Every structure is written in structure tokens, then in C-alpha cells.
Amino acid sequence: MCYIEYMDTTIRNLDKDIYRALKARAALSGKTIGDVLNEAIRSYLVRRENVSKKQGSLKELIPEKYPQGNKRLSEKIDSIVYGL
């Protein structure tokens, strides 16, 4: 059995300024417009799936351990930002 991994599609009614910005950003990052659009569509779909899930409570959140070596990270950031 053979499956097609990608398909050619025409997208109409794109704002020309947005398309030009997308084309420039894709070129600067070494990607094709198709690659960037695929990333954007995947991101949109994931976001929509997460929005449609049941909204939970803060009580349901499970705390995560802070990464090793970062105990004083907020103090380090303050010293850099505010010169403390």
C-alpha cells in the first residue's frame, strides 16, 4: 500500500502583506513556506484541541519539581535585570 505524505494545495484569499512576511520569515529560517504553514496549522490545531477540553481547577494542578541548579534563578535574573 502506498500513502502520499504531502499533497499540493492552493490557498486563496491570503492577505498579500501577510504572505510576503511569511515568505521572508521562512526564507530567513531556511524553511519553505509549506514547512512554516504546516507548523502554524499544527499549532492552531493543538491550541483548538486544548481549548475545547474541560476547563479544570487550579486545585487539580500537580506541582512539578524545579530543575536542578536553579534554586536561586529568580535572584540571578533580578541581579541581571536590575543590577542588584
C-alpha positions in Angstrom: 0.0 0.0 0.0 1.3 3.5 -0.8 0.5 6.6 1.1 1.1 10.2 0.0 3.0 12.1 2.7 2.3 15.5 1.3 -0.2 17.0 -1.1 -0.2 20.1 -3.2 -2.9 22.6 -2.3 -3.8 26.1 -3.5 -4.8 28.5 -0.8 -6.8 31.5 -1.9 -7.6 34.9 -0.4 -4.4 35.3 1.6 -3.5 38.8 2.6 -0.6 39.8 0.4 1.3 41.6 3.1 0.9 38.6 5.5 2.1 36.3 2.7 5.1 38.4 2.0 6.1 38.5 5.7 5.6 34.7 5.9 7.7 34.2 2.8 10.5 36.4 4.2 10.4 34.7 7.7 10.5 31.2 6.0 13.5 32.2 3.9 15.4 33.7 6.9 14.9 30.5 8.9 15.9 28.3 5.9 12.4 26.7 5.6 9.9 26.5 2.8 6.5 28.3 3.0 5.0 24.9 3.2 7.1 24.0 6.2 6.1 27.2 8.0 2.4 26.7 7.2 2.4 23.1 8.4 3.9 24.3 11.7 1.3 27.0 12.0 -1.6 24.7 11.2 -0.3 22.1 13.7 0.0 24.7 16.4 -3.5 26.0 15.7 -5.0 22.5 15.8 -3.3 21.7 19.1 -4.4 25.0 20.6 -8.0 24.4 19.5 -7.9 20.9 21.0 -6.7 22.2 24.3 -9.3 25.0 24.4 -12.1 22.5 23.8 -11.0 20.3 26.7 -12.7 20.7 30.0 -11.5 23.7 31.9 -10.1 22.4 35.2 -9.4 24.0 38.6 -6.1 25.2 40.0 -6.6 22.6 42.7 -6.2 19.9 40.0 -2.7 21.1 39.0 0.2 18.8 40.1 3.3 20.7 41.1 6.5 19.9 39.1 9.9 19.7 40.5 12.1 22.7 39.8 15.1 21.8 37.5 18.4 21.1 39.3 20.8 24.1 39.7 18.1 26.7 39.5 17.3 27.3 43.2 18.4 31.0 43.0 17.3 31.6 39.4 14.9 34.5 40.3 17.7 36.2 42.3 20.1 35.8 39.4 17.6 37.2 37.0 16.9 40.2 39.3 20.6 40.9 39.5 21.0 40.9 35.7 17.8 42.9 35.1 18.0 45.4 38.0 21.7 45.3 38.7 21.2 44.2 42.3 
